[in-house]
Amino acid sequence: MRVPSSSRVLAFGLVLAVTGCVGPFASRSGPQSSDSTTARGAAGGEASDSPARAIDAGAPSEPDCDEGVAAAAGAGSADEGADAEPTTLDDGFELPEQAATPGGASGPAPFAELTDAEINARLRADIGALGPMSIGRAHGGVLVAGVRMPAGENWELMAPGRAWGTQETVDALSHAIDAVAARFPDTPKVFIGDVSGRYGGHFPPHVSHQSGRDVDISYYLTEGHRWYATANGSNLDRARTWHLIRTLIAESDVDLILVDTSLQRILKAHALEIGEDPAWLDQIFQVGGKSQRPLIFHAKGHASHLHVRFYSPRAQELGRRAYRLLLARRLVAAPTQYITHTVKRGETLSHLALRYKVTGEAIKKANALKKDVLRVNKPIKIPQTGGIAVPARLVLPARRVPPSPVAVAGTKPASGGAPCRRTTVP
């Protein structure tokens, strides 16, 4: 792992490493042709016999990654400087479910025409006969019979072996990216980072990305367009990025989109300038919004890329109905889920392993620890195994379709930023 020379960044990186919020180092180096997959199932390993000693870190601990995700509008800002190191991925949180809207997502549930017996019979013959299955939650789930994001004319995969998802995820993402290219001539390729491993489950360095419904994707930039380049007011291609987000929200089943607060302000201002309905914008943006459940949230570390989470209703419903069969036939290994423990003075690795009924090696692996050393006041992840809490049935909210933009006096229709002057892949 390449570590910046600055001692301040190093210290912050160590904190993030133990909280599971380290950025996608595997995707930093550029496109990969490997078809490697993420191991599924519980983290394991042999128990460690050597007790670890707790070292006082001195400074107060950094907050957990999941804290402050739904903070007030002014809580976050874009990372300073160009090409900030990918050291933060605040993607391991779950939001309250959206309320079902009358007249919204109606009609029979997916696969309602099939009985459980018919579903089981088809899956016994071919596990992928009915398509991909997304089982569990974004930060505690698995993917069965997933599909890999294909190569495309308008996007570039940074790590194909880490781009497995549901069919709905792949289709929605492809559609939105193609819509941007169709709307704006000379649009450069967008960069797609991590989706999920082939079988889902724990997916370092992410907390989420476990069930084939989460995607990292770059912003469109007017210059310096490359993977993980930091977007800001001077280089963000407002028109193309907004069209991507708008299409995702209006034409697919999006659960949430993570965008840095400073970029939310820029995009919302652009949307108002081109005549988007202010009331609709207030419903989808966290910044300056009026909805208790917006779609676009701030999360630290998302000035360099968007994080989109889809519902994938077909994959979730099929996973719900097939889960018991898959578990009984051991076609799905219950994934590792994590709890956070803040180390107290005197606690050792052996103590924690005994308390939480896991091996010391499993704790070390989950936190990328090379030594049996714990630091006081530092949060660490404790792997826990067990069944996935599958919801009774996904209640799919209505899509928040925007009204047609109205012409605003003194403004020009969105035409996209100037074609990127420099398009490179690190």
PEVENLIN-V308889 format. One record per pair of residues at least 4 apart in sequence whose ideal C-beta (glycine too) atoms are under 7 Angstrom apart, sorted by sequence separation. I is the first residue (numbers start at 1). J is the second residue. D is the distance in Angstrom with one decimal. If there is no record, write none. Layout:
{{I	J	D} {I	J	D}}
This chain:
{{6	10	6.6} {7	11	6.3} {8	12	6.5} {9	13	6.0} {10	14	6.7} {11	15	7.0} {12	16	6.5} {13	17	6.2} {15	19	6.5} {24	28	6.6} {63	67	4.5} {71	75	3.5} {100	104	6.7} {108	112	3.9} {114	118	4.4} {116	120	6.2} {117	121	6.3} {118	122	6.5} {119	123	6.3} {120	124	6.3} {121	125	6.8} {122	126	6.8} {123	127	5.8} {125	129	6.4} {136	140	5.3} {137	141	5.3} {159	163	6.5} {165	169	3.7} {167	171	6.0} {168	172	6.0} {169	173	6.2} {170	174	6.1} {171	175	6.2} {172	176	6.4} {173	177	6.4} {174	178	6.1} {175	179	6.3} {176	180	7.0} {177	181	6.7} {178	182	6.1} {179	183	6.2} {180	184	6.2} {196	200	5.1} {197	201	6.6} {221	225	4.3} {225	229	6.8} {231	235	6.3} {232	236	6.4} {237	241	5.7} {238	242	5.8} {239	243	6.3} {240	244	6.5} {241	245	6.6} {242	246	5.9} {243	247	6.2} {244	248	6.5} {245	249	6.4} {246	250	5.9} {247	251	5.4} {248	252	5.6} {259	263	5.3} {260	264	7.0} {261	265	6.8} {262	266	6.9} {263	267	6.1} {264	268	6.0} {265	269	6.3} {266	270	6.5} {267	271	6.3} {268	272	6.5} {269	273	6.4} {270	274	6.6} {272	276	6.3} {276	280	6.6} {277	281	6.7} {278	282	6.4} {279	283	6.8} {280	284	6.7} {281	285	5.6} {285	289	4.5} {302	306	6.8} {312	316	5.6} {313	317	6.0} {314	318	6.2} {315	319	6.2} {316	320	6.3} {317	321	6.5} {318	322	5.8} {319	323	5.9} {322	326	5.5} {323	327	6.1} {324	328	6.0} {325	329	6.1} {343	347	5.5} {347	351	5.0} {349	353	6.2} {350	354	6.3} {351	355	6.1} {352	356	6.0} {358	362	4.7} {360	364	6.3} {361	365	6.1} {362	366	6.4} {363	367	6.4} {4	9	4.2} {16	21	4.6} {17	22	5.2} {63	68	6.7} {71	76	7.0} {79	84	3.9} {114	119	5.2} {136	141	2.8} {165	170	5.5} {209	214	4.5} {224	229	5.2} {231	236	4.6} {236	241	6.2} {249	254	5.5} {259	264	5.2} {271	276	4.0} {276	281	5.7} {289	294	5.0} {302	307	5.9} {311	316	6.8} {326	331	4.4} {327	332	5.6} {347	352	6.3} {353	358	5.7} {358	363	6.2} {364	369	4.2} {4	10	6.7} {16	22	5.1} {123	129	6.3} {135	141	5.5} {136	142	6.2} {151	157	6.6} {157	163	5.3} {181	187	4.6} {197	203	5.4} {203	209	4.5} {208	214	5.1} {248	254	5.4} {272	278	6.4} {283	289	6.8} {326	332	4.2} {353	359	5.8} {374	380	7.0} {3	10	5.8} {68	75	6.3} {122	129	4.4} {123	130	6.9} {134	141	6.6} {135	142	5.0} {180	187	5.7} {196	203	6.1} {203	210	5.8} {282	289	4.8} {353	360	4.4} {111	119	6.6} {122	130	5.9} {149	157	6.0} {202	210	6.8} {221	229	6.1} {282	290	4.4} {283	291	4.6} {286	294	4.6} {299	307	7.0} {134	143	6.1} {135	144	6.6} {201	210	5.7} {218	227	5.8} {248	257	6.9} {272	281	6.8} {282	291	6.7} {285	294	5.8} {3	13	6.4} {200	210	5.2} {221	231	6.2} {271	281	5.6} {284	294	5.6} {286	296	5.9} {350	360	6.2} {353	363	6.3} {119	130	6.8} {132	143	6.7} {133	144	4.1} {200	211	5.3} {224	235	6.0} {283	294	6.8} {284	295	4.6} {285	296	5.1} {286	297	5.0} {341	352	6.5} {349	360	4.5} {352	363	6.1} {132	144	6.8} {133	145	6.1} {148	160	6.5} {194	206	6.5} {200	212	5.9} {219	231	4.2} {223	235	5.5} {245	257	6.3} {284	296	5.6} {286	298	5.9} {360	372	6.9} {132	145	5.0} {177	190	5.6} {196	209	5.2} {222	235	5.5} {268	281	5.8} {367	380	5.0} {131	145	6.8} {132	146	4.9} {149	163	4.1} {195	209	6.8} {196	210	6.5} {221	235	4.8} {349	363	6.2} {367	381	5.6} {132	147	5.9} {148	163	5.7} {194	209	5.7} {196	211	6.7} {221	236	6.5} {222	237	5.0} {366	381	4.6} {148	164	5.2} {149	165	6.5} {196	212	4.6} {221	237	5.8} {127	144	6.6} {128	145	3.6} {147	164	7.0} {195	212	6.8} {219	236	6.1} {220	237	3.9} {268	285	5.2} {363	380	6.9} {366	383	4.8} {127	145	5.4} {146	164	4.2} {147	165	6.7} {196	214	6.9} {146	165	6.0} {195	214	6.8} {268	287	6.2} {363	382	6.3} {146	166	6.7} {147	167	5.4} {195	215	5.2} {220	240	3.8} {268	288	6.6} {363	383	7.0} {69	90	6.2} {143	164	6.3} {149	170	5.4} {220	241	4.8} {264	285	5.8} {362	383	5.1} {152	174	6.3} {155	177	5.2} {194	216	5.2} {219	241	5.2} {245	267	6.9} {264	286	6.6} {265	287	5.5} {147	170	5.6} {154	177	5.0} {192	215	6.8} {193	216	3.5} {264	287	4.1} {349	372	4.9} {1	25	5.7} {69	93	4.9} {154	178	5.7} {193	217	6.8} {358	382	6.6} {65	90	5.1} {192	217	5.4} {242	267	5.3} {349	374	6.2} {358	383	5.8} {66	92	5.9} {169	195	6.8} {241	267	6.5} {261	287	5.8} {348	374	6.8} {356	382	4.9} {65	92	6.0} {66	93	4.6} {154	181	4.3} {190	217	6.1} {191	218	4.0} {236	263	6.4} {347	374	6.4} {190	218	5.5} {238	266	6.4} {242	270	5.5} {338	366	6.7} {163	192	6.5} {238	267	6.4} {242	271	5.8} {165	195	4.4} {190	220	6.4} {236	266	6.0} {352	382	6.7} {164	195	5.9} {165	196	5.8} {343	374	4.7} {345	376	5.1} {134	166	5.2} {162	194	4.8} {163	195	4.6} {164	196	5.1} {231	263	5.8} {238	270	4.1} {264	296	6.1} {343	375	6.2} {344	376	6.8} {154	187	6.9} {156	189	4.8} {158	191	5.8} {162	195	6.8} {164	197	6.2} {233	266	5.8} {343	376	5.5} {132	166	4.5} {155	189	5.5} {158	192	6.5} {164	198	4.7} {193	227	6.9} {264	298	6.7} {343	377	6.7} {132	167	5.4} {154	189	5.9} {155	190	5.0} {156	191	5.4} {157	192	5.4} {158	193	5.1} {159	194	6.6} {162	197	6.5} {249	284	6.2} {342	377	6.4} {343	378	5.4} {131	167	5.6} {154	190	6.8} {156	192	7.0} {191	227	4.1} {155	192	5.3} {188	225	5.3} {259	296	5.4} {261	298	4.3} {342	379	5.0} {343	380	6.3} {257	295	6.0} {260	298	6.3} {341	379	6.9} {256	295	5.9} {257	296	4.9} {258	297	5.7} {259	298	7.0} {340	379	4.9} {341	380	5.8} {263	303	6.3} {254	295	6.1} {256	297	5.8} {258	299	4.3} {340	381	6.3} {341	382	5.2} {173	215	5.8} {260	302	4.9} {94	137	6.0} {149	192	6.2} {169	212	6.0} {259	302	5.9} {260	303	4.0} {338	381	4.4} {339	382	5.1} {21	65	3.9} {94	138	6.5} {169	213	5.7} {258	302	4.6} {338	382	6.5} {19	64	6.1} {20	65	6.6} {94	139	6.7} {338	383	5.9} {339	384	6.0} {19	65	4.9} {149	195	6.1} {166	212	4.5} {169	215	6.4} {249	295	6.0} {338	384	6.7} {15	62	4.3} {92	139	4.8} {165	212	4.1} {166	213	6.2} {259	306	6.1} {336	383	4.6} {337	384	5.2} {164	212	6.3} {165	213	6.8} {258	306	6.8} {336	384	7.0} {257	306	6.1} {258	307	3.9} {336	385	5.9} {337	386	6.9} {146	196	6.8} {257	308	5.2} {334	385	5.8} {146	198	6.1} {334	386	6.0} {143	196	5.3} {187	240	6.1} {256	309	5.0} {334	387	5.4} {335	388	6.9} {254	308	6.5} {255	309	4.4} {334	388	6.4} {184	239	6.6} {255	310	6.3} {143	199	6.0} {184	240	5.5} {254	310	6.1} {255	311	5.3} {142	199	6.3} {143	200	3.2} {253	310	6.0} {28	86	5.9} {142	200	4.0} {252	310	6.5} {253	311	4.1} {141	200	5.9} {142	201	5.2} {180	240	5.3} {183	243	5.5} {248	308	6.2} {253	313	6.2} {25	86	6.6} {24	86	5.8} {23	86	2.7} {180	243	5.1} {23	87	5.3} {179	243	6.8} {180	244	5.1} {22	87	6.3} {23	88	6.1} {24	89	6.9} {23	89	5.3} {146	212	5.1} {21	88	5.5} {22	89	6.9} {177	244	6.9} {323	390	5.2} {21	89	5.3} {139	207	5.2} {142	210	6.9} {143	211	5.7} {176	244	5.6} {179	247	4.6} {21	90	5.9} {139	208	4.7} {141	210	4.6} {142	211	6.5} {143	212	3.9} {158	227	5.5} {138	208	4.2} {140	210	6.4} {141	211	3.3} {320	390	5.2} {16	87	5.6} {139	210	6.1} {176	247	4.3} {320	391	6.8} {16	88	6.0} {20	92	6.3} {138	210	6.2} {176	248	4.8} {231	303	5.8} {138	211	5.9} {230	303	5.2} {320	393	6.6} {13	87	5.3} {137	211	6.9} {230	304	5.2} {12	87	6.7} {136	211	5.7} {138	213	6.3} {229	304	6.6} {9	85	6.6} {135	211	6.5} {138	214	5.7} {172	248	6.8} {175	251	6.6} {176	252	6.9} {228	304	4.8} {134	211	4.4} {228	305	6.5} {317	394	6.1} {134	212	5.0} {316	394	4.8} {134	213	5.6} {132	212	6.3} {172	252	3.6} {4	85	5.5} {313	394	5.7} {311	394	6.8} {313	396	5.0} {311	396	5.9} {219	305	7.0} {218	305	5.5} {219	306	6.6} {217	305	6.2} {216	305	5.0} {217	306	5.0} {216	307	5.6} {217	308	6.5} {214	307	6.6} {215	308	4.9} {214	309	5.0} {213	309	5.7} {213	310	4.8} {213	312	5.0} {212	312	7.0} {40	142	6.3} {212	315	6.8} {295	400	6.6} {193	305	6.2} {91	206	5.8} {92	207	2.3} {89	205	6.5} {91	207	5.9} {92	208	5.2} {284	400	6.0} {89	206	5.9} {91	208	4.6} {283	400	6.1} {91	209	7.0} {280	402	4.8} {91	214	6.8} {280	403	6.3} {37	161	6.3} {31	156	6.2} {35	160	6.8} {36	161	4.0} {210	335	6.5} {277	402	6.1} {31	157	6.1} {35	161	5.0} {276	402	6.4} {277	403	4.6} {31	158	5.8} {32	159	4.8} {33	160	6.6} {34	161	4.6} {30	158	6.8} {32	160	6.3} {32	161	6.4} {276	405	5.2} {275	405	3.7} {27	158	4.3} {274	405	5.7} {275	406	4.4} {27	159	4.7} {275	407	5.9} {26	159	5.9} {202	335	6.1} {275	408	4.6} {201	335	3.8} {202	336	4.9} {274	408	7.0} {27	162	6.8} {200	335	7.0} {201	336	6.9} {273	408	6.6} {26	162	6.6} {274	411	6.5} {172	310	5.9} {273	411	5.4} {274	413	7.0} {274	414	4.9} {169	310	5.0} {65	207	6.8} {82	224	6.9} {86	228	5.4} {168	310	6.2} {169	312	5.8} {253	396	6.3} {168	312	4.2} {83	228	7.0} {83	229	5.7} {84	230	5.0} {166	312	4.1} {168	314	6.1} {253	399	6.7} {82	229	7.0} {83	230	6.2} {168	315	6.0} {82	230	6.0} {81	230	6.9} {166	315	3.8} {250	399	6.6} {79	230	5.2} {249	400	6.0} {250	401	5.1} {78	230	6.4} {250	402	5.9} {78	231	6.8} {78	232	5.3} {246	402	6.8} {38	197	2.5} {40	199	4.0} {43	202	6.8} {37	197	5.2} {38	198	6.8} {40	200	6.7} {41	201	6.7} {37	198	3.6} {38	199	6.7} {40	201	4.1} {95	256	6.0} {37	199	6.4} {38	201	6.4} {38	203	5.4} {27	193	4.7} {27	194	5.8} {91	258	6.7} {24	193	5.6} {24	194	5.4} {138	309	6.0} {144	319	6.9} {239	414	4.2} {239	415	6.5} {240	416	5.2} {239	416	4.3} {240	417	6.6} {134	312	5.2} {239	417	6.2} {237	416	6.6} {238	417	6.8} {25	205	6.6} {237	417	3.8} {24	205	6.3} {134	315	4.0} {23	205	6.5} {78	260	5.0} {133	315	5.6} {134	316	5.1} {144	326	6.5} {22	205	4.0} {77	260	7.0} {131	314	6.5} {132	315	4.9} {76	260	5.9} {77	261	6.0} {78	262	4.3} {131	315	6.8} {135	319	3.8} {76	261	3.8} {77	262	4.6} {78	263	6.2} {133	318	4.9} {134	319	5.2} {21	207	6.9} {75	261	6.4} {133	319	3.8} {20	207	4.7} {74	261	6.8} {131	318	6.6} {73	261	6.6} {130	318	5.7} {135	323	5.5} {144	332	6.1} {133	322	6.0} {142	332	5.6} {24	216	6.7} {142	335	5.3} {141	335	6.6} {98	293	5.4} {140	335	6.5} {222	417	4.1} {225	420	4.1} {222	418	5.6} {96	293	6.4} {135	332	6.7} {140	337	4.2} {223	420	6.0} {225	422	7.0} {222	420	6.3} {223	421	4.8} {224	422	5.7} {225	423	4.9} {226	424	4.9} {227	425	6.4} {123	322	5.8} {221	420	6.4} {223	422	5.7} {226	425	5.8} {227	426	6.5} {28	228	6.3} {226	426	6.0} {119	321	5.7} {123	325	6.5} {110	313	5.8} {119	322	6.0} {110	314	4.3} {127	331	6.4} {116	321	6.1} {120	325	5.0} {111	317	6.0} {110	317	4.4} {111	318	5.8} {91	299	6.7} {109	317	5.6} {110	318	6.8} {90	299	4.0} {90	300	4.6} {111	321	6.6} {90	301	5.4} {88	300	5.2} {89	301	5.3} {73	286	6.4} {88	301	3.1} {73	287	4.4} {73	288	5.7} {91	307	5.4} {86	304	6.6} {84	304	6.4} {76	298	4.4} {75	298	6.4} {76	300	6.0} {79	303	4.7} {78	303	3.7} {79	304	6.8} {70	297	6.3} {71	298	6.6} {69	297	6.4} {69	299	5.4} {184	416	3.6} {188	420	4.7} {186	419	4.3} {188	423	5.0} {141	388	6.0} {140	388	6.2} {136	388	3.6} {135	388	5.9} {136	390	6.5} {135	390	6.5} {156	425	7.0} {64	340	5.9} {23	301	6.6} {61	342	6.6} {109	393	6.6} {54	343	5.9} {56	345	7.0} {54	345	5.7} {105	396	4.0} {41	333	3.6} {42	334	7.0} {54	346	6.2} {105	397	6.3} {40	333	5.2} {43	336	4.9} {54	347	5.5} {104	397	6.1} {105	398	5.3} {41	335	6.6} {42	336	4.7} {54	348	6.8} {104	398	2.2} {40	335	6.4} {53	348	6.5} {100	395	4.9} {52	348	4.5} {101	397	5.7} {51	348	4.4} {52	349	3.6} {100	397	5.9} {101	398	4.0} {51	349	6.8} {97	395	6.6} {99	397	6.7} {51	350	4.7} {98	397	3.8} {48	349	6.0} {48	350	6.9} {47	353	6.4} {47	359	4.4} {48	360	3.3} {46	359	6.4} {47	360	5.6} {48	361	5.8} {45	359	5.1} {47	361	6.7} {44	359	6.9} {46	361	5.5} {64	379	5.7} {45	361	2.8} {61	377	4.2} {45	362	5.1} {60	377	6.7} {61	378	5.6} {20	338	6.9} {44	362	5.9} {55	373	6.3} {57	375	4.5} {61	379	6.4} {43	362	4.5} {57	376	5.7} {45	365	5.9} {52	372	3.7} {53	373	6.5} {54	374	5.0} {55	375	5.2} {56	376	4.7} {57	377	5.5} {52	373	5.4} {54	375	6.9} {55	376	6.6} {57	378	5.9} {43	365	5.3} {50	372	5.3} {52	374	5.2} {54	376	5.0} {43	366	5.6} {48	372	5.8} {43	383	4.4} {42	383	6.6} {42	385	3.8} {18	367	4.8} {17	367	7.0} {17	368	5.4} {18	378	5.7} {19	379	5.4} {18	379	6.4} {20	381	5.4} {18	380	5.0} {15	378	6.9} {31	425	6.6} {30	425	4.8} {30	426	5.7} {29	426	6.8} {28	426	6.8}}
